[in-house]
Amino acid sequence: MLSSLVLTALVQSAAATVGYVIARVPHSVFFGLLTFVAAFIPSVGTTIVALPVALLMLALGHPWAALFLALWGLVIVGLVDNVVKPLLIKGGVQIDAAVLFFSLIGGLALFGAAGLIVGPLAVVLFVSVVGAPPAETLD
């Protein structure tokens, strides 16, 4: 259950970061990491970061970017929680803590700060696509 929360937060923050980059938000990786932390807050979650960033873009004189970010935050990032978490719980994707740790370190080394999101996300996608062998066959 805890791994599904962390992985859902990673996917939400990655989606939010993509939106921030598309809208050319200053320091988009910082806001992506902030979105990751906010994803653990029940009810408001990522909206507590996405909508203020949209208001920031409006204040900076970019109304279309602000509208895009508001819609992106509410529709894409907000719905990820309703789609990804059930898939992770249903599929039973279990990532060992050591694998998660090394994916964070490897992502950080390869992509910089954005690698904190990209590294674990890549490992999770790989494991969910390839799948791990059943425990009985590992003897």
N, C-alpha and C positions, 0 to 999 in steps of 0.2 A: 504494500500500500504506500509506504513512504517513497519507494522508488518511482511509483507512478506520479506522485506529487512533484518530485524533483524533475522528472523527465517532462511532465506537462509544463512546468514552469520554464524549462529550457526551450521547449518548442514555442511557447508563447513569447518568450523574450526574443527568440530568433526571428519570429514573424514580425514582432514589433520593430526590431532593429532593421529589418528589410524595409519596412514602411518608413522609418526615420531616414534611412539612406536615400530612398526614392524621393522623399520630400526635401532632401538636403538640409536636414536639421543639424545645426552645429553640435558637435560632440555626440553624435548618434550612438556610438558604442557605449558611452557613459549612460545615456538614457536607456539603452538596451539592458545594461546590467542593473539599473534601477528598476526596470520593468521585471526582471527576474526576481528581485527581492520582493517587489510588490505582489507578485503572482501568488505568494503564500498567504496573503491577507484574504480571508473569506469575504464573499459578496462583492466588494469593490475591486479587489485584485489589480489587474493591469490597467483598469480604467483610471485609477488614481494617478497614474503617470501619463498615459496616452492623451487624455483630454487636456491636462495642463500644458503638455508639449504643443498640442494643437493651438491652444490659446496663446502660447509664446510665439508661435509662427504668425498668428494673426496680429499680435502686437508688433512684430518685426516687419509687418507690411506685406506678408505673403498670404493673402486670403485663400487662394486655391490650394496651397499646400496645407493650410489649416483645415480646410474642408476635407481634403483627402485624408489627413491624419485622423480627424474625428471619425470619419466613416471607416477607415482602416482599423482603428482601435476598437470601435464598437462591433463591427461585423466580422472581420478576419480574426483579430487577436482575441476578441471576446468569445467567439465560438470555438476556438481551438480547445478550450477547456471542456466543452461539451462533446467534442469529437475524439480528441486524442486520449483523454483519461480513460474513457470506457474501453477503447481499443487496447490500451496498455494493461488494464486490469483483466480484460477478457483474454488477451493473448498471453498473459503471464510473462511478460518480458522482465526477466530478473537480471540485473546487472550487479556483479560483485563490487563491493566498495573499492577494492584495489584497482579494478578495471576503470571505474569511474574516476578515481584519483589520477591514474596515469593518462586517461583521456583528457583530463583538465590540464595536466602538465604538458602533454604533447600538443594539445590545441594552443596553449599559451605560447609554446616555443615556435610553433609553425605560423600562427596567425596573429600573434600579439594578444591584446586584450579581447578581441573578438573571438579568439580561440577558446576562451572560457565557456562560450556558448557553442561554437562550431565543433570543437573536439568531442564532447560528450554526445552531442546530437548526431554526429557522424557514426560514433560507435553504436548508439542505440538503433539507428537506422540499419546499420550493417547487421547487428544481431537479430533484429526483427525480420529482415529480409532473408538472411541465410539460415537463421535458427540455430539453436544449440542442440546437440544430440541429447537424447533422453539420458537420465542419470544411470539407468541400468546398463547402458552400453559402455560406460566409462570404466568398468571393472577390469 
